[in-house]
């Protein structure tokens, strides 16, 4: 490059039109631009240099910025002004150059000298590019590139289709929701029944997505849920090339965009983030780059870049691009110049030349077109979601994926209505009640928590307590029948009067104006710390357990009970044994950390997450050396809640 001092410049001053072109691409706010302007005026040492407020008096918007640009140009330090704006991310230089080119075509007086628009170093020297032409790729903001690629890398996966652990074929996919991966229809169409458009029975076992496949070895595997097919759009028959044949499913949908959305177990998007299809990127200029992240032939992640991308003039829902791809790249993530998702790569297009089929261009489905026909592809299904932080932000959730899965299944009425939660002392059993509150939708569920120590001895008092905690009106509770014997509770009265009245009042309370009615969750905690006395209240609980077994409106969590309840049908109850508090899986810690970082917009590399996990474990071990002996789970929880979560509030 040639470098010349400002004093050696022989450039004519900018015209008002040229200044307005520059001003239109200044993205900083007026106060921030003014601060840079005034600082440069002071540093220039010019006697009587006017401040921004004086220069822009009575002017608004672009007019004010243009006046400031003309002023610094006249003062001889336009280049330093542009430098400061560029360094603070307050001017879009690529856009300014594009505007300069467009303006130059309209007349010589509108042509901005290229070196007047390029970024400058802070010493005030001008940088004049010797080999720049408008046909070259435009600059890429390095900060945006690193952040965008880190996020995309975490969200990309290999889609593997095959039986018994063997790949019949592979493609690429990327996350578009907490649980949803987007790939091409033609990658997974063998798993879809062409007659019905539904997933073939049992095909979830033949479909996995592997994230973090960055080097040789196995990445993070997520299996598909049983009902994995969210939606799809087939490939049009007119798009099918020679040599490969796919079933015709065009009659099943009113569109043919070659995409398919897959729902995965474990909600990987919560730990990795996802691309929002409602906010697609865009291509403005042939000189802007398109990046394609992909797994050709299932190899570790590769990225290719190409210029001259444009919307297909023949089919406006597709993008033509020149980034390199290969078999297995189908479903690749196309990013625009600013690392925003713009397309779903799906095919190469060939043309006939000299009687032979030769490569013409690569093609992707535009993200905006996919969102237009299926706007809810990325929506989370509560049945398959996962949390790693309580909604209060005060506690982290280490592990407990199985508890969450069971609770969500019970809420969805696909799991047994009674759940025993067992485990060693201080293993987090009681924490299950907090998990329940965050795993179910508050408006559709009523949670009543009880412990043996707080149970009244009377059946009627217990019925009143449950209704009260469920939100019943006082007059409804007062209407419960009184015992017919002066000093006790008759069994016949309990079963024929009290419980039927309680059940009727409870179900009326759970009923909503719209179906379905709400669910009652009865949580009995600390059952391992003492038996419930044999009172009428216990008889009432037995009736309530029996009701839960035959009702679709009641769910029961029995926390800490070491043995099954007599009389409870084992086919209507499930048991979960919670891990010992000193037996914590490293992967559970890393999952929690990844969720926390992702929720703050941070896209960490897998090795970074691993290092964070090791640091947290080391801090927890230090607590064991300096304080009273406590289970490892409690120490880890203290470090996460007392240090990590508090620090995270300041992360951006």
LOMAR-784427 format. One record per residue (C-alpha): residue number from 1; x, y, z. Coordinates in steps of 0.5 Angstrom, whole numbers. Example, Ala and Ser with C-alpha at 12.3 -4.5 7.8 and 13.67 -1.06 7.14 Angstrom:
% LOMAR-784427
(site 1 (25 -9 16)) (site 2 (27 -2 14)) 
This chain:
% LOMAR-784427
(site 1 (0 0 0)) (site 2 (2 7 -1)) (site 3 (2 12 5)) (site 4 (2 19 5)) (site 5 (1 24 10)) (site 6 (-5 29 10)) (site 7 (-1 35 9)) (site 8 (1 31 2)) (site 9 (-6 30 0)) (site 10 (-8 34 -6)) (site 11 (-15 32 -6)) (site 12 (-21 37 -7)) (site 13 (-26 38 -2)) (site 14 (-32 34 -1)) (site 15 (-38 36 -5)) (site 16 (-44 37 -1)) (site 17 (-47 31 -5)) (site 18 (-41 27 -3)) (site 19 (-41 28 4)) (site 20 (-49 26 5)) (site 21 (-47 19 1)) (site 22 (-42 18 7)) (site 23 (-47 21 12)) (site 24 (-52 16 10)) (site 25 (-48 10 12)) (site 26 (-46 13 19)) (site 27 (-49 8 24)) (site 28 (-47 11 31)) (site 29 (-52 16 34)) (site 30 (-51 23 34)) (site 31 (-48 24 41)) (site 32 (-43 19 40)) (site 33 (-41 22 33)) (site 34 (-41 29 36)) (site 35 (-36 26 42)) (site 36 (-31 24 36)) (site 37 (-32 30 33)) (site 38 (-31 35 39)) (site 39 (-25 30 41)) (site 40 (-21 31 34)) (site 41 (-23 38 34)) (site 42 (-19 39 41)) (site 43 (-13 35 39)) (site 44 (-12 38 32)) (site 45 (-10 45 36)) (site 46 (-14 49 31)) (site 47 (-15 56 34)) (site 48 (-23 57 34)) (site 49 (-25 50 32)) (site 50 (-32 50 32)) (site 51 (-35 44 36)) (site 52 (-41 39 33)) (site 53 (-46 43 37)) (site 54 (-45 49 33)) (site 55 (-43 46 26)) (site 56 (-50 42 26)) (site 57 (-54 48 29)) (site 58 (-61 47 27)) (site 59 (-60 41 23)) (site 60 (-63 34 24)) (site 61 (-61 27 22)) (site 62 (-56 26 16)) (site 63 (-56 33 15)) (site 64 (-52 34 21)) (site 65 (-47 29 20)) (site 66 (-46 31 13)) (site 67 (-45 38 16)) (site 68 (-40 35 21)) (site 69 (-36 31 15)) (site 70 (-35 37 11)) (site 71 (-33 41 17)) (site 72 (-27 36 18)) (site 73 (-25 35 11)) (site 74 (-24 43 11)) (site 75 (-20 43 17)) (site 76 (-16 37 14)) (site 77 (-17 31 18)) (site 78 (-23 28 15)) (site 79 (-19 21 15)) (site 80 (-18 21 22)) (site 81 (-25 22 23)) (site 82 (-27 16 19)) (site 83 (-21 12 22)) (site 84 (-25 14 29)) (site 85 (-32 12 26)) (site 86 (-29 6 24)) (site 87 (-25 4 30)) (site 88 (-32 5 34)) (site 89 (-36 1 29)) (site 90 (-40 7 27)) (site 91 (-39 7 20)) (site 92 (-41 2 15)) (site 93 (-35 2 10)) (site 94 (-37 -3 5)) (site 95 (-44 0 4)) (site 96 (-40 7 3)) (site 97 (-36 4 -2)) (site 98 (-42 1 -6)) (site 99 (-45 8 -5)) (site 100 (-39 11 -8)) (site 101 (-39 6 -14)) (site 102 (-47 8 -15)) (site 103 (-46 15 -15)) (site 104 (-40 15 -19)) (site 105 (-44 12 -25)) (site 106 (-48 18 -25)) (site 107 (-43 23 -26)) (site 108 (-36 25 -24)) (site 109 (-38 30 -19)) (site 110 (-41 25 -15)) (site 111 (-35 20 -15)) (site 112 (-32 19 -8)) (site 113 (-24 18 -8)) (site 114 (-23 11 -6)) (site 115 (-18 13 -1)) (site 116 (-23 18 3)) (site 117 (-27 12 5)) (site 118 (-23 7 7)) (site 119 (-21 5 14)) (site 120 (-15 9 17)) (site 121 (-10 8 22)) (site 122 (-11 13 28)) (site 123 (-4 16 27)) (site 124 (-8 20 21)) (site 125 (-4 17 16)) (site 126 (-8 15 10)) (site 127 (-8 8 7)) (site 128 (-9 8 -1)) (site 129 (-10 1 -3)) (site 130 (-6 -1 -9)) (site 131 (-10 -7 -12)) (site 132 (-17 -6 -10)) (site 133 (-23 -6 -15)) (site 134 (-30 -7 -14)) (site 135 (-30 -14 -17)) (site 136 (-26 -16 -10)) (site 137 (-30 -19 -4)) (site 138 (-32 -14 1)) (site 139 (-29 -13 8)) (site 140 (-31 -18 13)) (site 141 (-32 -15 20)) (site 142 (-27 -19 24)) (site 143 (-31 -19 31)) (site 144 (-37 -21 27)) (site 145 (-34 -26 23)) (site 146 (-31 -29 30)) (site 147 (-38 -29 33)) (site 148 (-42 -31 28)) (site 149 (-37 -37 26)) (site 150 (-37 -39 33)) (site 151 (-45 -39 34)) (site 152 (-46 -43 27)) (site 153 (-40 -48 29)) (site 154 (-44 -50 35)) (site 155 (-51 -50 32)) (site 156 (-49 -55 26)) (site 157 (-49 -62 26)) (site 158 (-48 -68 22)) (site 159 (-55 -72 20)) (site 160 (-54 -79 20)) (site 161 (-59 -84 17)) (site 162 (-58 -91 17)) (site 163 (-60 -98 21)) (site 164 (-56 -101 27)) (site 165 (-51 -96 28)) (site 166 (-49 -96 20)) (site 167 (-50 -90 16)) (site 168 (-54 -91 10)) (site 169 (-52 -84 8)) (site 170 (-51 -77 11)) (site 171 (-53 -70 11)) (site 172 (-52 -63 14)) (site 173 (-57 -60 19)) (site 174 (-57 -54 24)) (site 175 (-61 -52 30)) (site 176 (-67 -47 28)) (site 177 (-70 -48 35)) (site 178 (-69 -51 42)) (site 179 (-70 -58 40)) (site 180 (-71 -57 32)) (site 181 (-66 -59 27)) (site 182 (-67 -56 19)) (site 183 (-64 -61 14)) (site 184 (-66 -62 7)) (site 185 (-72 -67 5)) (site 186 (-68 -71 1)) (site 187 (-63 -73 6)) (site 188 (-69 -76 10)) (site 189 (-74 -78 6)) (site 190 (-73 -85 6)) (site 191 (-76 -85 13)) (site 192 (-82 -82 11)) (site 193 (-88 -85 8)) (site 194 (-90 -82 2)) (site 195 (-97 -85 2)) (site 196 (-99 -81 9)) (site 197 (-93 -76 10)) (site 198 (-92 -79 17)) (site 199 (-85 -81 19)) (site 200 (-85 -89 18)) (site 201 (-86 -93 25)) (site 202 (-80 -94 29)) (site 203 (-75 -89 24)) (site 204 (-73 -85 30)) (site 205 (-68 -91 32)) (site 206 (-65 -89 25)) (site 207 (-64 -82 25)) (site 208 (-59 -78 30)) (site 209 (-55 -72 29)) (site 210 (-48 -71 31)) (site 211 (-46 -64 34)) (site 212 (-39 -61 35)) (site 213 (-36 -66 30)) (site 214 (-30 -62 29)) (site 215 (-24 -67 29)) (site 216 (-23 -74 28)) (site 217 (-28 -78 33)) (site 218 (-35 -77 36)) (site 219 (-38 -71 38)) (site 220 (-44 -70 42)) (site 221 (-50 -75 39)) (site 222 (-57 -73 40)) (site 223 (-62 -78 38)) (site 224 (-69 -76 35)) (site 225 (-75 -77 39)) (site 226 (-80 -82 37)) (site 227 (-85 -77 34)) (site 228 (-79 -74 30)) (site 229 (-82 -71 24)) (site 230 (-84 -63 25)) (site 231 (-86 -62 18)) (site 232 (-83 -62 11)) (site 233 (-83 -59 4)) (site 234 (-81 -64 -2)) (site 235 (-77 -63 -8)) (site 236 (-81 -62 -14)) (site 237 (-80 -67 -19)) (site 238 (-78 -62 -24)) (site 239 (-71 -61 -20)) (site 240 (-69 -68 -20)) (site 241 (-63 -69 -23)) (site 242 (-60 -75 -27)) (site 243 (-58 -81 -23)) (site 244 (-62 -80 -16)) (site 245 (-69 -82 -15)) (site 246 (-73 -80 -10)) (site 247 (-81 -81 -8)) (site 248 (-86 -76 -11)) (site 249 (-89 -73 -5)) (site 250 (-91 -66 -8)) (site 251 (-98 -68 -7)) (site 252 (-98 -68 0)) (site 253 (-96 -61 1)) (site 254 (-97 -54 -3)) (site 255 (-90 -52 -4)) (site 256 (-84 -56 -6)) (site 257 (-78 -53 -2)) (site 258 (-74 -59 0)) (site 259 (-73 -58 7)) (site 260 (-75 -62 13)) (site 261 (-75 -60 21)) (site 262 (-73 -66 26)) (site 263 (-74 -66 33)) (site 264 (-69 -68 38)) (site 265 (-69 -71 45)) (site 266 (-65 -67 50)) (site 267 (-66 -60 47)) (site 268 (-59 -58 44)) (site 269 (-61 -51 42)) (site 270 (-62 -49 50)) (site 271 (-54 -51 50)) (site 272 (-52 -48 43)) (site 273 (-57 -43 41)) (site 274 (-61 -43 34)) (site 275 (-62 -39 28)) (site 276 (-69 -35 28)) (site 277 (-72 -37 21)) (site 278 (-76 -30 22)) (site 279 (-70 -26 22)) (site 280 (-66 -28 15)) (site 281 (-60 -25 13)) (site 282 (-59 -22 6)) (site 283 (-55 -21 0)) (site 284 (-54 -14 -3)) (site 285 (-48 -14 -7)) (site 286 (-45 -19 -12)) (site 287 (-38 -17 -8)) (site 288 (-41 -20 -2)) (site 289 (-39 -27 1)) (site 290 (-43 -33 2)) (site 291 (-41 -38 7)) (site 292 (-43 -45 7)) (site 293 (-42 -49 13)) (site 294 (-42 -56 12)) (site 295 (-40 -64 13)) (site 296 (-39 -66 6)) (site 297 (-39 -74 6)) (site 298 (-40 -73 14)) (site 299 (-33 -71 15)) (site 300 (-31 -66 21)) (site 301 (-34 -59 19)) (site 302 (-32 -55 13)) (site 303 (-33 -48 11)) (site 304 (-33 -45 4)) (site 305 (-34 -38 2)) (site 306 (-36 -36 -5)) (site 307 (-38 -29 -9)) (site 308 (-43 -27 -14)) (site 309 (-49 -30 -10)) (site 310 (-56 -28 -12)) (site 311 (-63 -30 -12)) (site 312 (-65 -35 -17)) (site 313 (-68 -31 -23)) (site 314 (-72 -37 -25)) (site 315 (-75 -39 -18)) (site 316 (-75 -33 -13)) (site 317 (-75 -38 -7)) (site 318 (-68 -40 -8)) (site 319 (-61 -37 -8)) (site 320 (-55 -39 -13)) (site 321 (-48 -39 -10)) (site 322 (-41 -41 -12)) (site 323 (-39 -44 -5)) (site 324 (-36 -50 -6)) (site 325 (-40 -56 -4)) (site 326 (-40 -64 -5)) (site 327 (-44 -70 -3)) (site 328 (-46 -70 4)) (site 329 (-47 -62 4)) (site 330 (-54 -62 3)) (site 331 (-57 -58 9)) (site 332 (-51 -54 10)) (site 333 (-52 -47 13)) (site 334 (-51 -41 8)) (site 335 (-49 -35 12)) (site 336 (-49 -28 9)) (site 337 (-43 -23 9)) (site 338 (-45 -21 16)) (site 339 (-46 -28 19)) (site 340 (-53 -29 19)) (site 341 (-57 -35 16)) (site 342 (-59 -34 9)) (site 343 (-60 -41 6)) (site 344 (-61 -48 7)) (site 345 (-56 -51 1)) (site 346 (-59 -57 -2)) (site 347 (-56 -58 -9)) (site 348 (-52 -57 -15)) (site 349 (-54 -55 -21)) (site 350 (-52 -57 -28)) (site 351 (-52 -55 -35)) (site 352 (-51 -58 -42)) (site 353 (-45 -55 -45)) (site 354 (-42 -58 -52)) (site 355 (-47 -64 -51)) (site 356 (-45 -65 -43)) (site 357 (-47 -64 -37)) (site 358 (-43 -59 -33)) (site 359 (-43 -55 -26)) (site 360 (-47 -49 -27)) (site 361 (-48 -46 -20)) (site 362 (-50 -49 -13)) (site 363 (-57 -47 -10)) (site 364 (-60 -46 -3)) (site 365 (-67 -45 -1)) (site 366 (-68 -38 2)) (site 367 (-69 -38 10)) (site 368 (-75 -33 9)) (site 369 (-78 -38 4)) (site 370 (-78 -43 9)) (site 371 (-81 -39 14)) (site 372 (-86 -36 10)) (site 373 (-89 -43 9)) (site 374 (-88 -46 16)) (site 375 (-87 -40 21)) (site 376 (-87 -45 27)) (site 377 (-82 -50 25)) (site 378 (-77 -48 31)) (site 379 (-83 -48 36)) (site 380 (-81 -52 42)) (site 381 (-85 -58 44)) (site 382 (-86 -57 52)) (site 383 (-86 -65 52)) (site 384 (-78 -65 50)) (site 385 (-76 -59 53)) (site 386 (-70 -58 58)) (site 387 (-68 -53 63)) (site 388 (-61 -52 66)) (site 389 (-63 -46 70)) (site 390 (-69 -44 74)) (site 391 (-73 -39 72)) (site 392 (-71 -34 78)) (site 393 (-64 -35 76)) (site 394 (-62 -36 83)) (site 395 (-60 -44 82)) (site 396 (-57 -48 77)) (site 397 (-60 -55 75)) (site 398 (-54 -60 75)) (site 399 (-57 -66 71)) (site 400 (-64 -69 73)) (site 401 (-65 -70 65)) (site 402 (-69 -76 67)) (site 403 (-73 -73 72)) (site 404 (-75 -67 67)) (site 405 (-77 -72 62)) (site 406 (-82 -76 67)) (site 407 (-85 -70 69)) (site 408 (-86 -67 62)) (site 409 (-89 -74 60)) (site 410 (-93 -74 66)) (site 411 (-96 -67 64)) (site 412 (-97 -70 57)) (site 413 (-101 -76 60)) (site 414 (-96 -81 56)) (site 415 (-93 -83 63)) (site 416 (-96 -86 69)) (site 417 (-99 -82 74)) (site 418 (-95 -83 80)) (site 419 (-88 -82 81)) (site 420 (-83 -85 86)) (site 421 (-77 -81 87)) (site 422 (-72 -84 91)) (site 423 (-64 -83 93)) (site 424 (-59 -82 98)) (site 425 (-60 -76 103)) (site 426 (-58 -70 100)) (site 427 (-58 -72 93)) (site 428 (-63 -67 91)) (site 429 (-70 -70 92)) (site 430 (-73 -64 95)) (site 431 (-70 -60 89)) (site 432 (-75 -64 85)) (site 433 (-81 -60 87)) (site 434 (-77 -53 84)) (site 435 (-76 -57 78)) (site 436 (-83 -59 77)) (site 437 (-85 -51 78)) (site 438 (-81 -50 72)) (site 439 (-82 -56 68)) (site 440 (-90 -55 67)) (site 441 (-94 -49 65)) (site 442 (-97 -45 71)) (site 443 (-103 -43 68)) (site 444 (-105 -51 66)) (site 445 (-102 -54 73)) (site 446 (-104 -53 80)) (site 447 (-98 -55 85)) (site 448 (-100 -57 92)) (site 449 (-94 -59 96)) (site 450 (-94 -63 103)) (site 451 (-90 -66 108)) (site 452 (-91 -71 113)) (site 453 (-90 -66 119)) (site 454 (-95 -61 116)) (site 455 (-101 -66 115)) (site 456 (-107 -65 119)) (site 457 (-109 -71 123)) (site 458 (-116 -70 120)) (site 459 (-119 -72 113)) (site 460 (-123 -66 113)) (site 461 (-118 -62 115)) (site 462 (-113 -65 110)) (site 463 (-118 -64 104)) (site 464 (-119 -57 106)) (site 465 (-112 -56 106)) (site 466 (-111 -58 99)) (site 467 (-117 -54 96)) (site 468 (-114 -48 100)) (site 469 (-107 -49 97)) (site 470 (-110 -50 90)) (site 471 (-114 -44 90)) (site 472 (-121 -45 92)) (site 473 (-125 -40 95)) (site 474 (-126 -40 103)) (site 475 (-134 -41 102)) (site 476 (-132 -47 98)) (site 477 (-128 -50 103)) (site 478 (-133 -49 108)) (site 479 (-138 -53 105)) (site 480 (-134 -59 106)) (site 481 (-138 -64 110)) (site 482 (-137 -65 117)) (site 483 (-136 -72 121)) (site 484 (-142 -75 123)) (site 485 (-139 -78 129)) (site 486 (-137 -73 135)) (site 487 (-130 -76 136)) (site 488 (-127 -79 130)) (site 489 (-128 -80 122)) (site 490 (-133 -86 120)) (site 491 (-130 -90 114)) (site 492 (-136 -90 110)) (site 493 (-137 -83 111)) (site 494 (-130 -81 108)) (site 495 (-132 -85 102)) (site 496 (-139 -84 101)) (site 497 (-139 -76 103)) (site 498 (-133 -73 104)) (site 499 (-129 -75 98)) (site 500 (-134 -75 93)) (site 501 (-135 -68 95)) (site 502 (-128 -66 95)) (site 503 (-127 -69 88)) (site 504 (-133 -65 86)) (site 505 (-130 -59 88)) (site 506 (-123 -60 86)) (site 507 (-125 -62 79)) (site 508 (-129 -56 79)) (site 509 (-123 -52 81)) (site 510 (-119 -55 75)) (site 511 (-124 -54 70)) (site 512 (-122 -48 65)) (site 513 (-127 -44 60)) (site 514 (-123 -48 55)) (site 515 (-121 -55 54)) (site 516 (-117 -58 57)) (site 517 (-118 -58 64)) (site 518 (-112 -56 69)) (site 519 (-108 -62 72)) (site 520 (-107 -62 80)) (site 521 (-100 -64 82)) (site 522 (-100 -67 89)) (site 523 (-93 -67 92)) (site 524 (-91 -71 98)) (site 525 (-84 -69 100)) (site 526 (-79 -72 106)) (site 527 (-83 -78 106)) (site 528 (-76 -82 108)) (site 529 (-76 -78 115)) (site 530 (-82 -81 118)) (site 531 (-88 -85 117)) (site 532 (-95 -82 116)) (site 533 (-99 -84 122)) (site 534 (-105 -88 121)) (site 535 (-110 -83 122)) (site 536 (-116 -81 117)) (site 537 (-112 -76 114)) (site 538 (-108 -82 111)) (site 539 (-114 -86 109)) (site 540 (-116 -80 105)) (site 541 (-109 -80 102)) (site 542 (-110 -87 100)) (site 543 (-117 -85 97)) (site 544 (-113 -79 93)) (site 545 (-108 -84 90)) (site 546 (-113 -89 88)) (site 547 (-116 -83 84)) (site 548 (-110 -81 81)) (site 549 (-109 -88 78)) (site 550 (-116 -87 74)) (site 551 (-116 -80 73)) (site 552 (-113 -76 68)) (site 553 (-113 -70 72)) (site 554 (-109 -72 78)) (site 555 (-101 -73 78)) (site 556 (-97 -75 85)) (site 557 (-90 -74 86)) (site 558 (-88 -78 92)) (site 559 (-81 -76 94)) (site 560 (-76 -80 99)) (site 561 (-81 -86 100)) (site 562 (-76 -92 100)) (site 563 (-82 -98 99)) (site 564 (-88 -97 94)) (site 565 (-95 -96 97)) (site 566 (-99 -102 99)) (site 567 (-105 -102 94)) (site 568 (-102 -98 89)) (site 569 (-102 -101 82)) (site 570 (-95 -102 80)) (site 571 (-97 -101 73)) (site 572 (-99 -94 74)) (site 573 (-93 -92 78)) (site 574 (-86 -91 76)) (site 575 (-80 -90 80)) (site 576 (-73 -86 79)) (site 577 (-67 -87 83)) (site 578 (-63 -80 83)) (site 579 (-56 -81 83)) (site 580 (-52 -80 89)) (site 581 (-50 -73 91)) (site 582 (-42 -75 90)) (site 583 (-43 -78 84)) (site 584 (-44 -72 79)) (site 585 (-43 -73 71)) (site 586 (-38 -68 68)) (site 587 (-42 -68 62)) (site 588 (-48 -65 67)) (site 589 (-44 -60 69)) (site 590 (-42 -58 62)) (site 591 (-49 -58 60)) (site 592 (-51 -53 65)) (site 593 (-45 -49 63)) (site 594 (-46 -49 56)) (site 595 (-54 -47 57)) (site 596 (-52 -41 62)) (site 597 (-47 -38 57)) (site 598 (-52 -39 51)) (site 599 (-57 -36 55)) (site 600 (-52 -30 55)) (site 601 (-51 -30 47)) (site 602 (-44 -33 48)) (site 603 (-42 -38 44)) (site 604 (-36 -42 47)) (site 605 (-32 -48 44)) (site 606 (-33 -55 47)) (site 607 (-26 -54 50)) (site 608 (-28 -48 53)) (site 609 (-34 -51 56)) (site 610 (-29 -57 59)) (site 611 (-25 -52 62)) (site 612 (-30 -48 65)) (site 613 (-33 -55 68)) (site 614 (-26 -56 71)) (site 615 (-25 -50 74)) (site 616 (-32 -50 77)) (site 617 (-30 -57 80)) (site 618 (-24 -55 83)) (site 619 (-27 -49 86)) (site 620 (-32 -54 89)) (site 621 (-26 -58 92)) (site 622 (-23 -52 95)) (site 623 (-29 -51 99)) (site 624 (-29 -58 101)) (site 625 (-22 -57 104)) (site 626 (-24 -50 108)) (site 627 (-31 -52 110)) (site 628 (-35 -57 113)) (site 629 (-36 -64 110)) (site 630 (-42 -63 105)) (site 631 (-44 -67 99)) (site 632 (-40 -65 92)) (site 633 (-47 -64 89)) (site 634 (-48 -58 94)) (site 635 (-41 -55 94)) (site 636 (-42 -55 86)) (site 637 (-49 -52 87)) (site 638 (-46 -47 92)) (site 639 (-40 -45 87)) (site 640 (-45 -44 81)) (site 641 (-50 -40 85)) (site 642 (-46 -36 89)) (site 643 (-40 -34 84)) (site 644 (-42 -36 77)) (site 645 (-49 -34 76)) (site 646 (-48 -28 80)) (site 647 (-42 -26 75)) (site 648 (-46 -28 69)) (site 649 (-51 -22 70)) (site 650 (-46 -18 68)) (site 651 (-44 -22 61)) (site 652 (-46 -19 55)) 
